[in-house]
């Protein structure tokens, strides 16, 4: 979990576009972020396995 101060700082509009920090909206994680879902890889996997993300199924081949 990220500190609340880091999460709040990431929500503010930065002076330059290259300074944008994208964070998971559930846990605040910065690394391993999936833009399409606005989730980190950890939360994405948890939610997908529980069936909370429509259209996502665990692949098996």
MOPAC internal coordinates of N, CA, C and O (Angstrom, degrees):
PM7 1SCF
backbone

  N    0.0000 0     0.00 0     0.00 0    0    0    0
  C    1.4512 1     0.00 0     0.00 0    1    0    0
  C    1.5222 1   110.20 1     0.00 0    2    1    0
  O    1.2310 1   121.72 1   -45.73 1    3    2    1
  N    1.3167 1   114.31 1   134.27 1    3    2    1
  C    1.4501 1   119.49 1   176.85 1    5    3    2
  C    1.5288 1   109.54 1   -80.47 1    6    5    3
  O    1.2310 1   121.09 1   -25.72 1    7    6    5
  N    1.3264 1   115.52 1   154.28 1    7    6    5
  C    1.4636 1   119.56 1   177.36 1    9    7    6
  C    1.5192 1   109.10 1   -67.69 1   10    9    7
  O    1.2310 1   120.82 1   -28.97 1   11   10    9
  N    1.3135 1   116.05 1   151.03 1   11   10    9
  C    1.4627 1   120.21 1  -179.10 1   13   11   10
  C    1.5165 1   111.96 1   -60.51 1   14   13   11
  O    1.2310 1   120.19 1   145.71 1   15   14   13
  N    1.3352 1   117.25 1   -34.29 1   15   14   13
  C    1.4588 1   120.07 1  -179.91 1   17   15   14
  C    1.5272 1   110.94 1   -65.50 1   18   17   15
  O    1.2310 1   120.27 1   143.46 1   19   18   17
  N    1.3308 1   117.08 1   -36.54 1   19   18   17
  C    1.4658 1   120.55 1   178.59 1   21   19   18
  C    1.5227 1   110.84 1   -69.17 1   22   21   19
  O    1.2310 1   120.47 1   140.81 1   23   22   21
  N    1.3216 1   116.71 1   -39.19 1   23   22   21
  C    1.4633 1   120.76 1   179.13 1   25   23   22
  C    1.5202 1   110.31 1   -65.55 1   26   25   23
  O    1.2310 1   119.99 1   135.68 1   27   26   25
  N    1.3221 1   117.62 1   -44.32 1   27   26   25
  C    1.4644 1   121.38 1   179.82 1   29   27   26
  C    1.5249 1   111.00 1   -65.18 1   30   29   27
  O    1.2310 1   120.21 1   141.31 1   31   30   29
  N    1.3364 1   117.21 1   -38.69 1   31   30   29
  C    1.4652 1   120.56 1   178.43 1   33   31   30
  C    1.5241 1   110.86 1   -64.37 1   34   33   31
  O    1.2310 1   120.04 1   144.12 1   35   34   33
  N    1.3217 1   117.52 1   -35.88 1   35   34   33
  C    1.4623 1   121.53 1  -179.84 1   37   35   34
  C    1.5277 1   111.36 1   -70.24 1   38   37   35
  O    1.2310 1   119.97 1   153.45 1   39   38   37
  N    1.3253 1   117.65 1   -26.55 1   39   38   37
  C    1.4650 1   121.06 1  -179.93 1   41   39   38
  C    1.5274 1   112.28 1   -73.88 1   42   41   39
  O    1.2310 1   120.27 1   153.16 1   43   42   41
  N    1.3298 1   117.09 1   -26.84 1   43   42   41
  C    1.4551 1   120.68 1  -178.78 1   45   43   42
  C    1.5237 1   110.71 1   -71.08 1   46   45   43
  O    1.2310 1   120.47 1   -31.71 1   47   46   45
  N    1.3113 1   116.70 1   148.29 1   47   46   45
  C    1.4604 1   121.49 1   178.84 1   49   47   46
  C    1.5269 1   108.72 1   -73.83 1   50   49   47
  O    1.2310 1   119.93 1   -55.14 1   51   50   49
  N    1.3519 1   117.75 1   124.86 1   51   50   49
  C    1.4600 1   120.08 1  -177.74 1   53   51   50
  C    1.5236 1   112.22 1   -77.86 1   54   53   51
  O    1.2310 1   120.92 1   -17.32 1   55   54   53
  N    1.3113 1   115.85 1   162.68 1   55   54   53
  C    1.4557 1   121.92 1   179.35 1   57   55   54
  C    1.5305 1   110.62 1   -65.85 1   58   57   55
  O    1.2310 1   120.56 1   142.63 1   59   58   57
  N    1.3292 1   116.54 1   -37.37 1   59   58   57
  C    1.4583 1   121.97 1   179.99 1   61   59   58
  C    1.5227 1   109.18 1  -124.12 1   62   61   59
  O    1.2310 1   120.63 1   -35.32 1   63   62   61
  N    1.3290 1   116.39 1   144.68 1   63   62   61
  C    1.4654 1   121.32 1  -175.58 1   65   63   62
  C    1.5235 1   112.33 1   -63.44 1   66   65   63
  O    1.2310 1   120.24 1   152.38 1   67   66   65
  N    1.3156 1   117.14 1   -27.62 1   67   66   65
  C    1.4662 1   119.63 1  -178.20 1   69   67   66
  C    1.5324 1   112.42 1   -73.52 1   70   69   67
  O    1.2310 1   120.05 1   170.10 1   71   70   69
  N    1.3134 1   117.52 1    -9.90 1   71   70   69
  C    1.4596 1   121.58 1  -179.84 1   73   71   70
  C    1.5274 1   113.59 1   -92.21 1   74   73   71
  O    1.2310 1   120.00 1  -175.54 1   75   74   73
  N    1.3306 1   117.61 1     4.46 1   75   74   73
  C    1.4572 1   120.47 1  -179.07 1   77   75   74
  C    1.5197 1   109.44 1   -63.79 1   78   77   75
  O    1.2310 1   120.63 1   -48.09 1   79   78   77
  N    1.3262 1   116.40 1   131.91 1   79   78   77
  C    1.4576 1   122.22 1   176.11 1   81   79   78
  C    1.5160 1   106.97 1  -114.15 1   82   81   79
  O    1.2310 1   120.91 1   -65.33 1   83   82   81
  N    1.3092 1   115.86 1   114.67 1   83   82   81
  C    1.4660 1   120.11 1   179.86 1   85   83   82
  C    1.5248 1   108.17 1   -91.40 1   86   85   83
  O    1.2310 1   121.14 1   -49.47 1   87   86   85
  N    1.3320 1   115.42 1   130.53 1   87   86   85
  C    1.4567 1   120.60 1  -178.00 1   89   87   86
  C    1.5196 1   110.11 1  -128.26 1   90   89   87
  O    1.2310 1   121.70 1   -28.21 1   91   90   89
  N    1.3118 1   114.35 1   151.79 1   91   90   89
  C    1.4619 1   122.01 1   175.76 1   93   91   90
  C    1.5308 1   108.64 1   -63.31 1   94   93   91
  O    1.2310 1   120.27 1   -45.28 1   95   94   93
  N    1.3197 1   117.10 1   134.72 1   95   94   93
  C    1.4625 1   118.34 1  -177.47 1   97   95   94
  C    1.5214 1   112.28 1   -77.65 1   98   97   95
  O    1.2310 1   119.78 1   164.48 1   99   98   97
  N    1.3358 1   118.02 1   -15.52 1   99   98   97
  C    1.4655 1   120.55 1   178.13 1  101   99   98
  C    1.5200 1   112.59 1   -85.27 1  102  101   99
  O    1.2310 1   120.50 1   129.92 1  103  102  101
  N    1.3402 1   116.66 1   -50.08 1  103  102  101
  C    1.4641 1   118.68 1  -172.51 1  105  103  102
  C    1.5247 1   113.24 1  -116.60 1  106  105  103
  O    1.2310 1   119.35 1   165.00 1  107  106  105
  N    1.3262 1   118.85 1   -15.00 1  107  106  105
  C    1.4618 1   121.21 1   178.86 1  109  107  106
  C    1.5100 1   114.08 1    88.52 1  110  109  107
  O    1.2310 1   120.10 1  -173.23 1  111  110  109
  N    1.3337 1   117.42 1     6.77 1  111  110  109
  C    1.4603 1   120.88 1  -179.08 1  113  111  110
  C    1.5219 1   110.18 1   -65.05 1  114  113  111
  O    1.2310 1   120.59 1   -39.40 1  115  114  113
  N    1.3338 1   116.48 1   140.60 1  115  114  113
  C    1.4553 1   122.50 1  -175.39 1  117  115  114
  C    1.5191 1   112.04 1   -97.14 1  118  117  115
  O    1.2310 1   120.79 1   142.46 1  119  118  117
  N    1.3251 1   116.10 1   -37.54 1  119  118  117
  C    1.4615 1   120.21 1  -175.80 1  121  119  118
  C    1.5240 1   110.51 1   -92.24 1  122  121  119
  O    1.2310 1   120.67 1   -28.75 1  123  122  121
  N    1.3313 1   116.33 1   151.25 1  123  122  121
  C    1.4561 1   120.60 1  -179.87 1  125  123  122
  C    1.5124 1   111.54 1    71.67 1  126  125  123
  O    1.2310 1   119.87 1  -142.06 1  127  126  125
  N    1.3256 1   117.85 1    37.94 1  127  126  125
  C    1.4603 1   123.71 1  -174.75 1  129  127  126
  C    1.5226 1   110.22 1   -90.48 1  130  129  127
  O    1.2310 1   120.02 1   -47.66 1  131  130  129
  N    1.3350 1   117.56 1   132.34 1  131  130  129
  C    1.4609 1   123.20 1   176.54 1  133  131  130
  C    1.5250 1   108.04 1  -104.29 1  134  133  131
  O    1.2310 1   120.41 1   -68.78 1  135  134  133
  N    1.3222 1   116.83 1   111.22 1  135  134  133
  C    1.4659 1   121.17 1  -174.31 1  137  135  134
  C    1.5247 1   112.83 1   -63.12 1  138  137  135
  O    1.2310 1   120.23 1   141.42 1  139  138  137
  N    1.3359 1   117.17 1   -38.58 1  139  138  137
  C    1.4634 1   120.19 1  -176.47 1  141  139  138
  C    1.5245 1   112.36 1   -59.42 1  142  141  139
  O    1.2310 1   120.43 1   149.15 1  143  142  141
  N    1.3163 1   116.78 1   -30.85 1  143  142  141
  C    1.4602 1   121.38 1  -175.67 1  145  143  142
  C    1.5191 1   113.02 1  -111.99 1  146  145  143
  O    1.2310 1   119.97 1   172.46 1  147  146  145
  N    1.3312 1   117.66 1    -7.54 1  147  146  145
  C    1.4635 1   123.52 1  -176.76 1  149  147  146
  C    1.5291 1   111.37 1    56.25 1  150  149  147
  O    1.2310 1   121.11 1  -142.62 1  151  150  149
  N    1.3423 1   115.49 1    37.38 1  151  150  149
  C    1.4563 1   122.63 1  -179.52 1  153  151  150
  C    1.5205 1   109.69 1  -130.71 1  154  153  151
  O    1.2310 1   120.93 1   -25.33 1  155  154  153
  N    1.3261 1   115.83 1   154.67 1  155  154  153
  C    1.4580 1   119.48 1   171.16 1  157  155  154
  C    1.5293 1   107.70 1   -80.30 1  158  157  155
  O    1.2310 1   120.90 1   -11.78 1  159  158  157
  N    1.3140 1   115.89 1   168.22 1  159  158  157
  C    1.4675 1   120.22 1  -176.56 1  161  159  158
  C    1.5196 1   112.10 1   -64.10 1  162  161  159
  O    1.2310 1   120.21 1   147.83 1  163  162  161
  N    1.3350 1   117.21 1   -32.17 1  163  162  161
  C    1.4590 1   121.37 1  -178.49 1  165  163  162
  C    1.5254 1   110.45 1   -69.43 1  166  165  163
  O    1.2310 1   120.47 1   130.51 1  167  166  165
  N    1.3300 1   116.72 1   -49.49 1  167  166  165
  C    1.4619 1   120.84 1   179.96 1  169  167  166
  C    1.5241 1   110.64 1   -67.21 1  170  169  167
  O    1.2310 1   120.34 1   144.09 1  171  170  169
  N    1.3385 1   116.96 1   -35.91 1  171  170  169
  C    1.4583 1   120.67 1   178.19 1  173  171  170
  C    1.5215 1   110.16 1   -60.41 1  174  173  171
  O    1.2310 1   120.77 1   134.00 1  175  174  173
  N    1.3217 1   116.12 1   -46.00 1  175  174  173
  C    1.4687 1   120.45 1  -178.49 1  177  175  174
  C    1.5258 1   110.98 1   -64.66 1  178  177  175
  O    1.2310 1   120.29 1   136.41 1  179  178  177
  N    1.3272 1   117.05 1   -43.59 1  179  178  177
  C    1.4641 1   120.74 1   179.07 1  181  179  178
  C    1.5261 1   111.36 1   -60.32 1  182  181  179
  O    1.2310 1   121.07 1   132.05 1  183  182  181
  N    1.3301 1   115.57 1   -47.95 1  183  182  181
  C    1.4611 1   119.96 1  -177.28 1  185  183  182
  C    1.5264 1   111.63 1   -69.26 1  186  185  183
  O    1.2310 1   120.19 1   142.64 1  187  186  185
  N    1.3294 1   117.24 1   -37.36 1  187  186  185
  C    1.4651 1   120.43 1   179.30 1  189  187  186
  C    1.5257 1   110.80 1   -66.17 1  190  189  187
  O    1.2310 1   120.04 1   139.41 1  191  190  189
  N    1.3206 1   117.52 1   -40.59 1  191  190  189
  C    1.4655 1   120.61 1   179.23 1  193  191  190
  C    1.5276 1   112.09 1   -67.02 1  194  193  191
  O    1.2310 1   120.57 1   149.43 1  195  194  193
  N    1.3205 1   116.52 1   -30.57 1  195  194  193
  C    1.4680 1   120.32 1   177.71 1  197  195  194
  C    1.5265 1   112.03 1   -82.43 1  198  197  195
  O    1.2310 1   120.51 1   169.56 1  199  198  197
  N    1.3513 1   116.63 1   -10.44 1  199  198  197
  C    1.4646 1   120.88 1  -179.81 1  201  199  198
  C    1.5059 1   113.35 1    82.18 1  202  201  199
  O    1.2310 1   119.84 1  -156.47 1  203  202  201
  N    1.3323 1   117.90 1    23.53 1  203  202  201
  C    1.4605 1   121.36 1  -177.45 1  205  203  202
  C    1.5264 1   113.25 1   -87.56 1  206  205  203
  O    1.2310 1   120.06 1   169.11 1  207  206  205
  N    1.3416 1   117.48 1   -10.89 1  207  206  205
  C    1.4602 1   121.28 1   178.95 1  209  207  206
  C    1.5264 1   107.18 1  -107.41 1  210  209  207
  O    1.2310 1   119.60 1   -67.01 1  211  210  209
  N    1.3391 1   118.37 1   112.99 1  211  210  209
  C    1.4607 1   119.76 1  -177.06 1  213  211  210
  C    1.5253 1   111.48 1   -67.16 1  214  213  211
  O    1.2310 1   121.06 1   -40.81 1  215  214  213
  N    1.3280 1   115.57 1   139.19 1  215  214  213
  C    1.4541 1   121.67 1   177.37 1  217  215  214
  C    1.5167 1   114.58 1    87.42 1  218  217  215
  O    1.2310 1   119.61 1   176.80 1  219  218  217
  N    1.3250 1   118.36 1    -3.20 1  219  218  217
  C    1.4675 1   121.61 1  -179.23 1  221  219  218
  C    1.5275 1   107.87 1  -107.96 1  222  221  219
  O    1.2310 1   121.17 1   -54.73 1  223  222  221
  N    1.3325 1   115.37 1   125.27 1  223  222  221
  C    1.4553 1   120.91 1   175.86 1  225  223  222
  C    1.5016 1   109.24 1  -128.74 1  226  225  223
  O    1.2310 1   120.57 1   -29.19 1  227  226  225
  N    1.2982 1   116.52 1   150.81 1  227  226  225
  C    1.4533 1   120.73 1   178.11 1  229  227  226
  C    1.5275 1   108.33 1   -72.08 1  230  229  227
  O    1.2310 1   120.54 1   -52.02 1  231  230  229
  N    1.3103 1   116.58 1   127.98 1  231  230  229
  C    1.4530 1   119.74 1  -177.15 1  233  231  230
  C    1.5217 1   110.77 1   -83.01 1  234  233  231
  O    1.2310 1   121.08 1   -31.99 1  235  234  233
  N    1.3154 1   115.54 1   148.01 1  235  234  233
  C    1.4644 1   121.19 1   173.93 1  237  235  234
  C    1.5165 1   107.51 1  -147.62 1  238  237  235
  O    1.2310 1   120.32 1   -45.95 1  239  238  237
  N    1.3051 1   116.99 1   134.05 1  239  238  237
  C    1.4607 1   120.21 1   179.22 1  241  239  238
  C    1.4984 1   111.39 1  -145.66 1  242  241  239
  O    1.2310 1   120.10 1   180.00 1  243  242  241

